[in-house]
Amino acid sequence: MKKAYKTPTACAEEFMPNEYVAVCWSVGCKNNTTYHNHNSNAPYGNRWTVEEGPYDRPFSHDGDCRNASNNYFRGNADGSNLSFVYEDSHDQGNLSGGLDRWVDNGDGVVGSGDVIYWHTSNGSRTWNHWGYVQTADSAHPNRS
């Protein structure tokens, strides 16, 4: 008995990632404003959308904002949908806020050397922050 001829076919599998890979960069606050010094050392001047303060009692940027692992951002590598999520402060809990500006170093991708401006608030005080983007692990810069 003869078998019926079947036309050859090809199948391709589509890669579907099943996990989310977190941002592969981090930003720690470099702002030097304090209760006594209201002039920021930000490299591109005032790029914030809100005013810092009030300056009615002592404060500084020497807290948890300096530690990049306490600042949570999300977004795409090309800067689209970039947002600040919160700062994990050991003495005030999670501080909400917002992204004010991303200054790209010219390559169109959020990465080392870019500057990010953001702000946080505890409801009665607002802090303006800025910092240089750093790769989270220099031995594995793109997490691929």
C-alpha positions as CSV (number, residue, x, y, z in Angstrom):
1,M,0.0,0.0,0.0
2,K,1.3,3.4,-1.0
3,K,1.5,6.2,1.5
4,A,0.0,9.6,0.6
5,Y,2.5,12.3,-0.2
6,K,2.6,15.2,2.4
7,T,4.0,18.6,1.5
8,P,7.0,19.4,3.7
9,T,6.3,22.1,6.3
10,A,8.5,24.0,8.7
11,C,7.6,25.2,12.2
12,A,9.2,28.0,14.1
13,E,9.0,28.7,17.8
14,E,8.6,32.2,19.0
15,F,10.7,33.2,22.0
16,M,8.4,34.5,24.7
17,P,10.2,35.8,27.8
18,N,8.6,34.6,31.0
19,E,10.2,36.9,33.5
20,Y,10.8,40.6,33.9
21,V,14.4,41.8,34.0
22,A,14.8,44.8,36.2
23,V,16.6,48.1,35.3
24,C,20.3,47.5,34.9
25,W,21.4,50.8,36.2
26,S,21.2,52.7,39.5
27,V,21.2,56.4,40.6
28,G,22.3,57.7,44.0
29,C,21.6,61.3,45.0
30,K,24.5,63.8,44.6
31,N,22.6,67.0,45.7
32,N,24.4,69.1,48.2
33,T,21.6,71.4,49.3
34,T,21.0,71.7,53.1
35,Y,19.2,73.9,55.5
36,H,22.0,76.4,55.3
37,N,22.9,76.0,51.6
38,H,20.0,76.3,49.1
39,N,22.2,76.2,46.0
40,S,22.4,72.9,44.3
41,N,25.5,71.5,42.7
42,A,23.5,69.9,39.8
43,P,25.4,69.8,36.6
44,Y,22.6,71.2,34.4
45,G,21.1,73.7,36.9
46,N,17.6,73.6,38.2
47,R,15.7,70.9,36.2
48,W,13.1,70.1,38.8
49,T,9.4,70.5,38.4
50,V,8.7,71.2,42.1
51,E,10.3,73.5,44.7
52,E,12.5,71.9,47.5
53,G,11.7,72.8,51.1
54,P,10.4,74.3,53.2
55,Y,13.7,75.5,54.6
56,D,12.1,76.1,58.0
57,R,14.1,73.4,59.9
58,P,17.4,71.6,59.4
59,F,17.6,69.0,56.7
60,S,20.2,67.7,54.2
61,H,20.8,65.1,51.5
62,D,23.0,63.0,53.6
63,G,20.4,60.3,54.1
64,D,19.2,57.2,52.3
65,C,18.9,59.0,49.0
66,R,22.7,58.8,48.6
67,N,22.5,55.0,48.4
68,A,21.5,54.1,44.9
69,S,19.9,50.8,46.0
70,N,17.3,52.8,47.9
71,N,16.0,54.6,44.8
72,Y,13.5,52.7,42.6
73,F,13.0,53.7,39.0
74,R,11.2,51.9,36.1
75,G,11.1,52.4,32.4
76,N,12.5,51.3,29.1
77,A,16.1,51.5,28.1
78,D,15.4,54.2,25.5
79,G,14.0,56.5,28.3
80,S,10.3,55.9,27.3
81,N,8.0,55.4,30.2
82,L,10.7,56.4,32.6
83,S,9.4,57.1,36.1
84,F,10.5,57.4,39.7
85,V,8.7,54.9,41.9
86,Y,9.9,55.6,45.5
87,E,12.8,55.9,47.9
88,D,13.2,53.4,50.6
89,S,14.1,55.6,53.6
90,H,15.0,53.8,56.8
91,D,13.6,56.5,59.1
92,Q,10.6,57.7,57.0
93,G,9.5,54.6,55.1
94,N,8.8,54.7,51.4
95,L,8.9,58.3,50.1
96,S,6.9,58.9,47.0
97,G,7.8,61.5,44.4
98,G,8.4,61.8,40.7
99,L,10.8,61.9,37.8
100,D,11.6,65.5,36.8
101,R,14.2,65.1,34.0
102,W,16.4,62.6,32.2
103,V,19.5,64.2,30.6
104,D,20.8,61.8,28.0
105,N,24.5,61.7,27.2
106,G,23.7,61.5,23.5
107,D,23.3,57.7,22.9
108,G,19.5,57.6,23.2
109,V,19.7,54.9,26.0
110,V,19.5,55.3,29.7
111,G,23.0,54.4,30.8
112,S,26.2,55.3,32.5
113,G,26.9,59.1,32.5
114,D,23.3,60.2,32.0
115,V,21.9,62.5,34.7
116,I,18.5,62.0,36.3
117,Y,16.6,64.6,38.3
118,W,13.8,63.5,40.6
119,H,12.0,64.6,43.8
120,T,10.6,62.9,46.9
121,S,8.2,64.0,49.6
122,N,7.1,62.9,53.0
123,G,3.9,65.1,52.8
124,S,5.4,68.1,54.6
125,R,8.8,68.4,53.0
126,T,10.1,68.0,49.5
127,W,13.6,67.0,48.5
128,N,15.0,67.6,45.0
129,H,17.6,65.0,43.9
130,W,19.9,64.5,41.0
131,G,22.5,61.8,40.3
132,Y,24.6,60.2,37.6
133,V,23.4,56.9,36.2
134,Q,25.8,54.1,36.9
135,T,25.7,50.5,35.7
136,A,24.5,48.2,38.4
137,D,27.3,45.7,37.8
138,S,30.2,46.9,35.6
139,A,31.1,43.2,34.9
140,H,27.7,42.7,33.3
141,P,26.5,46.1,32.0
142,N,23.4,45.1,30.0
143,R,22.1,42.1,32.0
144,S,21.6,40.1,28.8
